[in-house]
Amino acid sequence: MEDEKINVLLAEDDKNLGSVLKSYLDAKGFPTILCVNGQEAFEKFRKDKFDFCIVDVMMPIKDGFTLAKEIRQVDGKIPILFLTAKSMQEDKIKGFELGADDYLTKPFSMEELLMRMRAIVRRSNERASADSSKTFYEIGKLTFDYNRQILKYQDDEQKLTSKESELLKLLCDNLNEVLDRSVALKKIWNDDSYFNARSMDVYVTKLRKYLKSDPDIELINVHGVGFKLVLNQ
């Protein structure tokens, strides 16, 4: 992922700092949308496509920790960097527990912010590359061979269609995390039209049937968001 392709959601209630950060990131090739509270930021996140989130901890209406938790429920892998005026160890621990990739305490230099962002993006790309190259999965008592398009339980083999295989791979790459409907639709069907969404629902129902051989595996609907492949162990 190149810098110029990274769309940033910036949630910062200090309008002066937010404007300066937005201008700087835009100039450095990170197209940035600025929101001044957590609620506005989450609504924007659900509506548009972002690749990176910068979240101020102390914000009105909805604080940064709550915002990050809601973002993580939609996308378990998008990079999140917290900004805060606090330096308390407990806050940093809480931030990392919520899935933060890094933490910057105000005041900070623009150069340090950019350096940390690029380091996070580099690590994220390495993880994504590892996920995308993986072709064999063990899901509880089942195995899934993506290249051969076969889901196997003991001696029983289920041959999958290409779209079933693509969808199951996405779910496996996001095991125990929410797979956003629009992400799946755009990756597999190339657009998120109503017709394609209904088609995907049919494939999800089929996959759920194939996976029921292992009662510890659940493919659940997350209302209004997407799907989640859960392994209960």
Secondary structure, DSSP 8 states (H G I E B T S, - for coil): --GGG--EEEE-S-HHHHHHHHHHHHHTT--EEEESSHHHHHHHHHHS--SEEEEESS-SSS-HHHHHHHHHHH-SSS-EEEEES---HHHHHHHHHTT-SEEEESS--HHHHHHHHHHHHHHHHHHHHHHHH--EEEETTEEEETTTTEEEETTEEEE--HHHHHHHHHHHHTTTSEEEHHHHIIIIISS--HHHHHHHHHHHHHHHHHHTTSTTEEEEEETTTEEEEEE--
